[in-house]
Every structure is written in structure tokens, then in C-alpha cells.
Amino acid sequence: MWLNNVIYENRVIENERLELTDRNSLYFLGHHLTLRRCTLVVGVPAKRLHVNKTRLVECTIEVTRVLKNFGWDHAHLTGCRFKGRYFSNDFGNLEGTADGSIVDCDFTAAQLDMTRFLSCDARTMRFPPWPGLTILDPVRRAAELVALPWPGKLREFFQWYGEERPASTAAVTYFAPDLAKRNGTTPEAIKSVLEKLDGVYY
């Protein structure tokens, strides 16, 4: 099947609504593109969306389907608001380059699960409320996390932070019902442990 290439680059777009929703299109938000105070509606899977060296300033990003396994780490995001469901997304700067950044963004209207914030100041973010949960600086605190009396398989799960996760992980966010289901426990049991832990938003 041939796909339509829809390319936005080399310009500044202000106060507009961009709908990236055609399943037969491949969308590129490319070099030297700045979106300012725009609404970006994403209705395509991650493989149909490419964001590279794009600046989004005070934009609203709304996904109409779950956006899975997507990297925003080549976008500069400032003062943006996110809506919808995001699974295994990366925000910030994954590779230690200047290609991506995130600051002062609001995720309170979003559902995030297994989502990382990299090489950034996570304290400038507004994270989803419970049943969302966000753990700050999980790699450096891996031993502290593992020592807690987690229910189900969560102790083994948090061991990964000391073994496999990049040191640049400033925060990680989960959706408690799904985290509980994957690890054989309940949101309530998870919350009872979180109450013993500093550096957590829920």
C-alpha cells in the first residue's frame, strides 16, 4: 500500500489545529519546524509518525488512540499540555545529545504507562494524578526501591532499574491498574507501598 507523505518543516506555525489522523499517511514533523500554541491531534500509530528536531511551544498534544512505543526524544517540548493515552513513550533526551528536551509540560489530562522522562528536570512537569504514579530518579534509587515490601512481582520488576535503564532517567510514570495487572497485584497494594516512599507523585 502506498502511503501519502505529509511533511511539515522549515516554518513556524502558530495558533492552528493540525490533525494527523489519516491512517494512509506518513507524517513528518521535521527540521526547523516550530509549532507555537497549536493543537496537534494524533490518530495514527507510532510507525506513521516521525518527529525530528521539532520545537513545540505551549501546544496541546492530544492522541485519539493509544500511542505506543514512541520517542519524543528528538523534539523540544516547552510548556505543552498532553491528553490521551501514552504507552512506553520517551520524553527528553535519550542519547545525551541536544536533539531533544522537555520542560514545564502538563500531563495531568493524560494517561501514561511505562513512560520515561530523560535528561530533564522532572520537577518542572505536572504528572498524572492517581491512578497514575511517577517515581523520580529511579535508577539512582534502585536499591531503595528494591528494598521496599512490594506486592506481587514488583520487587523483581524494580530490579531492572539498577541493571538496564539509562542513568539519565529523571522519572518514570505508570498507570497503576495496568502495572498491577502485569505484576500480579492490585493498585491498592501498590499505593500502600508508595505511601512509604519519598520522591513519588500520585
Secondary structure, DSSP 8 states (H G I E B T S, - for coil): ---EEEEE-SEEEES-EEEE--TTEEEEE-TTEEEES-EEEE-S-GGGEEE-SEEEES-EEEESS-EES-B-TTEEEES-EEEEEEES-EEE-SSSSSS-EEES-EEEEEEEESEEEESS-GGG-B---TTEEEEESTTTTHHHHHHS--STTHHHHHHGGGTTS-TTEEEEEEEHHHHHHHTTS-HHHHHHHHTT-SSEE-
